Amino acid sequence: MPAKPVQPLEFGALRRRLLQLVREMGPSSVREVHERIKLERDISFNAVATVLNRLVAQGLMERSGRPRHYRYTVNPAAATVRTRTERSVRDLLAEAGDLGLVYLVDTIDRLNPDALERLEELLREKRGQTTDEKRRDHIPT
């Protein structure tokens, strides 16, 4: 069977796709993830293993088990998520201002309408808090 054509990926696209696959599949071995992703594109087992291990090093995945039998799960630490989110939002606002917010909401709506509903709930909750409640409920980093 001929190999699938190699499609150029935007920076970070493989990383995001592997995170998405492992989130969907649950705890998975490199082999299981490789079997899934190779249905979409021609990619080596070692490339998948390398990216999964980098995601572990970045705190976006956890690895359990022993060498050659590792299981990967998406379970980023709260501090990692907070730091990455703050950096992304800060960059978005600095580069695009209000237009960035418009595109952010449009993108959330397009990719995951349920997440947009959850965002609306969080905004309502946030607006209902007093200053003292905000301080009390703040999650430390």
ABEGO torsion letter per residue (X at the ends): XBBBBBBBBBBGAAAAAAAAAAAAAEBBBAAAAAAAAAAABBBBAAAAAAAAAAAAAAGABBBBEBBGABBBBBBBBAAAAAAAAAAAAAAAAAAAEAAAAAAAAAAAAAABAAAAAAAAAAAAAAAABBAAAAAAABBBX
